[in-house]
Amino acid sequence: MLPVLQIGPLALRTPLLFVLLGFYFGLSFAERRLPKEAFSVAQLNNLIFLSLGGGLIAARLVFALEHWAIFAEKPLHLFSLDISLLNLWAGLIVGILVMLSYSQWQQISLWVALDALTPLLAVLGVFLSLSLFASGAIYGIPTALPWGLELWGAKRHPLALYYALAGLLILIGFWRKFGKGSFAGQIFLQFVLVTAAILLFLEIWRANSPLLPGGVRTVQAVSWLVMALCLWLIDRRAKDQP
């Protein structure tokens, strides 16, 4: 794991660096694959940065409220670049609400917007996996395989690297499909469906899985629900096309 990259006197937080690189390359790719008839590049950038900004602010504020004593003592932590000081669920919910509000304001179809964002999500998925690898936040069960990594006193599956490889294969598989769906929302729904299936499979090797009552892995349960919803939406939207 490599949480900090030291370059001379400069110390870079490697997980944050991977996230920033993912956004940079993902946004550039999304701009190039944006269909001309969808909406403008300026609208795409506004949609992304407003949603991201709103989500990050909400994620930090909710985390600060949850850990009020720490932030009251050190209020400058509100501006920390440490991505672990975020409530991801709060950020996700607020980011989605901002995206919905902006799309409605600009009269952009939600499904068209989601298709336009899919190239960014595909690229970001690879770099987020590398970020998780650098931070060591996700790790695999013990293994005797030669590519296992020493972590927490055992040789373990490099699960975050499995995620990165799977994300790269998904990106390659969808490379020629971006912006060419038969109906609005098709590419986004197919991407989410495949991603959920991969997470369902790879979760088998995760050592620190969050569990639901009864010992059910949370990620696998959510993946099944997401896959079922995506299949239903794909079928419904395909039937609604003239």
N, C-alpha and C positions, 0 to 999 in steps of 0.2 A: 504494500500500500504506500501511497505517496501523497499525504495530505498537504505537504508544503514543498514547493519547488524553489530551491535557493539558487538565484543567479547573481553572483557577486553579493553586494549588499542588499539586493532586492529579494524579498521573500513573497512568493506568489502562492495563494491558496489554490491548489491544483483542482479540487472539485469545482470551484467557482470558475476557474479558467476554462474548463471543459464545457460548462454550461454556456458561458459567453461565446465560445467558439461555435457551439451548436446553434445558438441563435443567429450568429453572423452568417454562417454557411447556409443554414436552413432558410433564413429570410431571403438571401440572394437567390437560392434555388427556387423558392416560392414565387419570387418576382418574375423569374425567367419562364416559369411554367404557368403563369396566370393567363387564362384565355382572354382574348381581347374583348369578347362580348360580355365578360363577367362584370368587372368593375375596374376602376383605375388602380395603378400601383400606389398612388398617394392614399387612396381609401384603404388598400390592403395594409400599408404601413401604419395608418392611423388606427385601424382595427386591432392590429397586433400590439402596438405600443400602449394604447389606452387600456386594453384588457390586461396586458402584462403589468403596467404601472398600477392600475387599480388593485389587481390581485396581490402584488408584492406589498403594497401599503397595508391592505387588509390583513395579509398573513403576518406581517410584523406587529401590527397593533394588537391583534388578537393574541398573539404569543406573549406580547408585553403584558396584557391584562391577565393572562394565565400565570405569569411569573412577575407579578407587580413588585414584590419586595426587591428583586434583583435590579429591575429597571429604575425603581425609585432611588436606589443607592447609586446606580451608574446610568444616568439617563442617556449618555452618549451611545450606549449600546443600541439605542433605537436606529442609529445610522450605521451599525456594523455591517460588514460585507459577509459575515458568517451566515451561510444559507441554512445552518441548523437551527437558527433562531427565528424560524418561521412556522406558522401553523398552516400546513399545506392545504388542508381541507377548506379553511376559511379563504385562502388565496384562490383556490380553484373555483369556489362558489361565486365569489365576487367577480373574478375574471370572466366567468361565463355570463353573469348578469350584465357586466359592462359590454361584452361582445354582443349580446342580444339587444341592448339598448342602442348601441351605435348602428347595428345592422338595420334596426327598425327606423332610426332617424334618417339614415342614408337610403332607405328603401332598397336594401340589399337582401335578397333571399337568404335565409339562414343556411339552407342546404348548399347554395352556391358558395357562400362564405366558408363553410366547413370544407368543401372540396378544395377551395383555394388555399386553405391552411394546412391541408394534408401533407404537401411536400415538406413544409417546415416541421411538422410533427414527426415525420419519418426520419429526417436528418437529426432532429433534436433527440429522438429516442436512442440513437447510437451514442451521442455524446453524453447524454444523461447516464447511460450505463457505464461509460468510462469514468464519469464523475463519481458514481457509486463505488466503482472499483478503487479509485484513488482515496476515497474517504474510508473505505472498509465498512460502510454502513450495512451492506448486504454480503453475506458469505455463505458458503456451501457446507454440506455435511462432510465428515471425514472420508477420505478416499485413499486408495493405494495406487491410483493411476499416476503415470510419470509426470503429468502436467499439473498435479496438485500443488497448492501453495501453502507454506507454513503460516498458520494464523491461529491465534488463541490456543496454542499448545498442541496443535494437530495439523496434519497435512489435509487440506480441504479442497473441494471443487471450487475453481475460480468462477463462481456463479455470475458475477457482474460481467465478466468477459464473455460468458455464454450469452448473456443478454445483448451485449454489444455485437457479437457475431450474428445473432438472430435478427437484430435490428438492421444490420447491414444487408443480410439476405432479403429481408422485407423491402428495404429501399431499392435493391436491385430488381426485385420482382415487380415492383410498382413503377419502375423508372419510366417506362413508355406509356403508362396508363394515366399519369397525372394530367388532369385537364381534358380527358377524353372519355368521360363516363357517358353511358347511354341515357342516364337521367341524373338530375341534380341530387347530390348526396351519395351516389353509388360508390365513388372512389373512397370517400371518407368512411362509409359504413363497412366496406370490404377491408379497408386498412385496420379499422378498430376490431373487426371480427378476427382477422389473422393475428393481430397483436395479442388479443385476449387468449386465443388458442395457444400461442407460444408461451405466454405467462402461465397458463394452466399446466402446461407440460413441464416447464423449467422449475416450477415451484416445488416439484418432487425433491430436488436436490438442495433446497434452501434450509439452512440450519436455524435461522432466527425468524421463522414465519410467525406473524401474528395469528392467534387462534380464536375461533368462535367457541361458544359453549358446545361441548361434545367433542372437542379436539379437531373440529373442521378448520382447515386452513382458510383464512379470510380471503386471500388473493384468489384461490381456486373457486371459492363460492361466488365471489364477485365476477370472476371470468365466465363462469357458466351463465350467470344472469345477463352479462353483457353480450355474450354470443347469441343467446336466445333472442334478446331484444334486437340485435343487428339483423339476424335472419328474418325476423318478423317485419322489420322496417324495410329491408331490401325487397321482400316479396310484396309488401303493400305498395311501395313506391313504384315498383315495376308494373304492377297492375293498374296504377293510376295514370300511367303514361298513355297518351292518345295513340 
